[in-house]
Amino acid sequence: MQKKQSTVMVIFLLSFFLGVFFPAIQALAAVPVTPHGTARFETNTATINITQNSAVNRRIWTQAIQAWNRTGAFNFIITTTAADISAQADTKLGVNYTGMTFITINQQGYLDHVDAEINPQAFKVYRYSKFEMVNVAEHELGHSIGLNHNPNRASVMYAANRYYGIQAVDIAGVNQFYSSQADSIRIPDRSATFRDPVTDGKKNVSFDKFDPLSFSVCHHTPFVYQIPHTLVEELIKNFTTLSRLAYVYDG
C-alpha cells in the first residue's frame, strides 16, 4: 500500500514539475538566432591585436578569442602588428558600461577596422568574476564580427550580458551571416558604436542607454529573476528534490 501511495505521489510531483518547467523548456527552445548587422568581414577570419593591454586583460581577451575559435564559426588570428581588430581596455567608459565596440565600414560594405574595449573599472565596481569578464570580451568580439544584440538573455550577445558565454544561437547567427552572399555595393564610409551596459549582480538591475549610433535600441531592464546557467542543472536539482520527497513519504 505504501509503495502504491509512493508511486502516486511521485507521479503527482512529476506532473507538477513538468507543468512548472515545460514552459521554460519551450521558451529556451524558442531563443531567436542572434541577429547581425549589414557589415561583416569579407571572410570568417580576421587578425586581432591585444598587445595594448595589461597581462590580466590580455588573458581575458585571449580566452574570449579561444572561445570563439573553438566554435569553428569564426577564426581570430592574434598578431602583434597592424590588425583588423584592436582589442584593449578602457577605464574612461564610466562605470555604467562594461564594454564598447567601434566599427568602421568601407565603401564596399565590409568591416574595415574595429576597436573593441572592455572596462576594468566597471568590472571592479560591480565585482565581475573572471568568467564574467571573459563573457563580456566574447560579447565585444561578437560585435567586432558583425553581430547585433540578441533580445534574449540566454545569449552572449544580450545587451547587458554578464552570465552567458557563446551559445548555439550566437554560433548560428555567425554561420548564417558568413555563409550568405555579401552585398558588394559601393557606399560612403560609415561607422557605428556599440556601448554595452553593466549588470549589477547584487541589485539585479542593468543600466542601459540608447546610443543613436548603435544598430539596435536597448531599454532599461530590471531583472525579475536570474535564468539558471543551464537547464540541465535546474532539471537535476529538481529531480533530486523529487527523489528525496518520495523517500521521505515512503519512510
C-alpha positions as CSV (number, residue, x, y, z in Angstrom):
1,M,0.0,0.0,0.0
2,Q,2.8,2.4,0.9
3,K,4.6,1.6,-2.4
4,K,1.4,2.4,-4.3
5,Q,0.9,5.6,-2.5
6,S,4.5,6.5,-3.1
7,T,4.2,5.9,-6.8
8,V,1.1,8.1,-6.9
9,M,3.0,10.8,-5.1
10,V,5.9,10.6,-7.5
11,I,3.6,10.8,-10.5
12,F,1.9,13.8,-9.0
13,L,5.2,15.6,-8.3
14,L,6.5,14.8,-11.8
15,S,3.3,16.2,-13.3
16,F,3.6,19.3,-11.2
17,F,7.3,19.6,-12.1
18,L,6.6,19.3,-15.9
19,G,3.7,21.9,-15.6
20,V,6.1,24.4,-14.0
21,F,9.2,23.8,-16.1
22,F,7.8,22.8,-19.5
23,P,7.0,26.4,-20.4
24,A,10.7,27.3,-19.6
25,I,11.9,24.5,-21.8
26,Q,9.7,25.8,-24.6
27,A,11.0,29.3,-24.1
28,L,14.6,28.1,-24.2
29,A,13.9,26.3,-27.4
30,A,12.4,29.5,-28.9
31,V,15.5,31.6,-28.3
32,P,16.0,33.6,-31.5
33,V,19.1,33.2,-33.6
34,T,21.4,36.2,-32.8
35,P,20.8,38.9,-35.4
36,H,23.6,40.6,-37.4
37,G,24.1,44.0,-38.9
38,T,24.7,44.8,-42.6
39,A,28.5,44.7,-42.5
40,R,30.9,41.9,-41.9
41,F,34.5,40.9,-42.8
42,E,35.0,39.5,-46.3
43,T,35.7,36.1,-44.8
44,N,35.1,34.5,-41.4
45,T,38.8,35.2,-40.5
46,A,40.3,38.4,-39.0
47,T,43.5,39.4,-37.4
48,I,43.4,40.9,-33.8
49,N,46.0,42.8,-31.8
50,I,45.7,42.6,-28.0
51,T,49.2,43.9,-27.1
52,Q,47.9,47.2,-25.7
53,N,46.7,45.5,-22.5
54,S,48.0,44.6,-19.1
55,A,48.8,40.9,-18.6
56,V,45.4,40.3,-16.9
57,N,43.4,41.9,-19.7
58,R,45.5,40.0,-22.3
59,R,44.4,36.8,-20.7
60,I,40.8,37.9,-20.7
61,W,40.9,38.7,-24.4
62,T,42.9,35.5,-25.2
63,Q,40.3,33.3,-23.5
64,A,37.5,35.1,-25.4
65,I,39.3,34.6,-28.7
66,Q,39.9,30.9,-28.0
67,A,36.2,30.5,-27.1
68,W,35.2,31.9,-30.5
69,N,37.8,30.0,-32.4
70,R,36.6,26.7,-30.8
71,T,33.1,27.2,-32.3
72,G,34.5,27.0,-35.8
73,A,32.2,29.8,-36.9
74,F,34.9,32.4,-36.9
75,N,38.7,32.4,-36.7
76,F,40.6,35.2,-34.9
77,I,44.4,35.3,-35.6
78,I,46.4,37.1,-32.9
79,T,49.1,39.3,-34.2
80,T,51.5,42.0,-32.7
81,T,51.3,44.2,-35.8
82,A,48.6,46.2,-37.5
83,A,45.3,44.2,-37.4
84,D,41.7,44.2,-38.4
85,I,40.7,44.4,-34.8
86,S,42.3,46.2,-31.9
87,A,41.2,44.9,-28.5
88,Q,42.1,46.7,-25.3
89,A,40.9,48.1,-22.0
90,D,39.4,51.5,-21.4
91,T,38.5,52.8,-17.9
92,K,37.2,56.1,-19.3
93,L,33.9,54.5,-20.4
94,G,32.4,55.2,-17.0
95,V,31.1,52.6,-14.5
96,N,27.8,52.0,-16.3
97,Y,29.4,50.4,-19.3
98,T,31.3,47.1,-19.4
99,G,32.5,47.5,-22.9
100,M,32.3,49.3,-26.2
101,T,33.0,48.4,-29.8
102,F,33.6,50.9,-32.6
103,I,33.3,49.7,-36.1
104,T,34.3,51.3,-39.4
105,I,32.8,50.1,-42.7
106,N,34.5,50.6,-46.1
107,Q,32.9,51.6,-49.4
108,Q,32.3,48.0,-50.4
109,G,30.2,47.4,-47.3
110,Y,32.8,45.3,-45.4
111,L,34.2,45.9,-42.0
112,D,37.3,47.9,-42.4
113,H,38.6,48.3,-38.8
114,V,37.2,47.6,-35.4
115,D,38.2,48.9,-31.9
116,A,36.9,46.7,-29.1
117,E,37.2,47.6,-25.5
118,I,36.4,46.2,-22.1
119,N,36.1,48.3,-18.9
120,P,38.1,47.1,-15.9
121,Q,36.7,49.9,-13.7
122,A,33.1,48.6,-14.2
123,F,34.3,45.0,-13.6
124,K,35.8,46.1,-10.3
125,V,32.8,48.3,-9.1
126,Y,30.3,45.6,-9.8
127,R,32.5,42.7,-8.9
128,Y,32.5,40.7,-12.1
129,S,34.2,37.3,-11.8
130,K,36.9,36.3,-14.2
131,F,34.4,34.1,-16.1
132,E,32.0,37.0,-16.4
133,M,34.8,39.3,-17.7
134,V,35.5,36.8,-20.4
135,N,31.8,36.7,-21.3
136,V,31.9,40.5,-21.8
137,A,35.0,40.2,-24.0
138,E,33.3,37.5,-26.1
139,H,30.3,39.9,-26.5
140,E,32.6,42.6,-27.8
141,L,34.2,40.2,-30.2
142,G,30.7,39.3,-31.4
143,H,30.1,42.9,-32.3
144,S,33.5,43.0,-33.9
145,I,32.5,40.4,-36.5
146,G,29.1,41.9,-37.2
147,L,26.6,40.6,-34.6
148,N,24.0,42.8,-33.1
149,H,22.3,42.4,-29.7
150,N,20.1,39.4,-29.1
151,P,16.9,40.3,-27.1
152,N,17.1,37.0,-25.2
153,R,19.2,36.8,-22.1
154,A,20.4,33.3,-23.0
155,S,22.9,34.7,-25.5
156,V,26.4,36.1,-25.2
157,M,25.1,39.0,-27.4
158,Y,22.4,40.0,-24.9
159,A,22.9,43.8,-24.4
160,A,23.6,43.6,-20.7
161,N,25.2,40.2,-20.8
162,R,27.2,39.1,-17.7
163,Y,26.4,35.4,-17.2
164,Y,26.4,33.7,-20.5
165,G,29.3,32.7,-22.8
166,I,28.8,31.9,-26.5
167,Q,25.6,30.0,-27.1
168,A,24.3,27.9,-30.1
169,V,22.1,30.8,-31.2
170,D,25.2,33.0,-31.4
171,I,27.1,30.4,-33.5
172,A,24.1,30.0,-35.7
173,G,24.0,33.8,-36.2
174,V,27.6,33.9,-37.4
175,N,27.3,30.9,-39.6
176,Q,24.2,32.3,-41.3
177,F,25.9,35.7,-41.8
178,Y,29.1,34.4,-43.2
179,S,27.6,31.7,-45.4
180,S,25.3,34.2,-47.2
181,Q,26.4,36.3,-50.2
182,A,27.7,39.6,-49.0
183,D,26.4,42.8,-50.7
184,S,29.3,44.3,-52.6
185,I,27.8,47.7,-53.4
186,R,29.7,51.0,-53.1
187,I,28.5,53.1,-50.2
188,P,30.0,56.0,-48.2
189,D,32.4,55.1,-45.4
190,R,30.3,54.6,-42.2
191,S,30.9,53.9,-38.6
192,A,28.8,52.7,-35.6
193,T,29.3,52.4,-31.9
194,F,28.0,49.7,-29.6
195,R,28.0,50.6,-25.9
196,D,27.2,47.6,-23.7
197,P,25.7,48.3,-20.2
198,V,26.8,46.9,-16.9
199,T,24.7,44.4,-14.9
200,D,24.6,44.9,-11.1
201,G,24.6,41.3,-9.9
202,K,23.7,42.4,-6.4
203,K,20.7,44.6,-7.2
204,N,19.7,42.6,-10.3
205,V,19.5,45.7,-12.4
206,S,21.0,46.5,-15.8
207,F,22.0,50.1,-16.7
208,D,21.3,50.8,-20.3
209,K,21.1,53.8,-22.6
210,F,20.1,54.3,-26.2
211,D,23.1,55.2,-28.4
212,P,21.9,56.9,-31.6
213,L,24.9,55.4,-33.5
214,S,24.1,51.9,-32.4
215,F,22.4,49.4,-34.8
216,S,20.0,48.4,-32.0
217,V,17.9,50.1,-29.4
218,C,18.0,48.8,-25.8
219,H,15.9,49.7,-22.8
220,H,16.4,49.8,-19.0
221,T,15.6,46.3,-17.9
222,P,15.1,45.3,-14.2
223,F,15.7,41.6,-13.7
224,V,12.7,39.7,-12.3
225,Y,14.8,36.6,-11.8
226,Q,18.1,35.1,-12.9
227,I,17.9,32.4,-15.6
228,P,19.7,29.2,-14.5
229,H,23.1,28.8,-16.2
230,T,21.9,25.7,-17.8
231,L,18.5,24.0,-17.9
232,V,20.2,20.7,-17.2
233,E,21.4,22.0,-13.8
234,E,17.9,23.0,-12.9
235,L,16.4,19.7,-14.0
236,I,19.0,17.7,-12.0
237,K,18.4,19.8,-8.9
238,N,14.6,19.4,-9.1
239,F,14.7,15.7,-9.8
240,T,16.9,15.3,-6.8
241,T,14.3,17.1,-4.7
242,L,11.6,14.8,-6.0
243,S,13.6,11.7,-5.1
244,R,14.1,13.0,-1.6
245,L,10.4,13.7,-1.2
246,A,9.5,10.2,-2.4
247,Y,12.0,8.7,0.0
248,V,10.6,10.7,2.9
249,Y,7.0,9.7,2.0
250,D,8.0,6.0,1.8
251,G,9.5,6.1,5.2
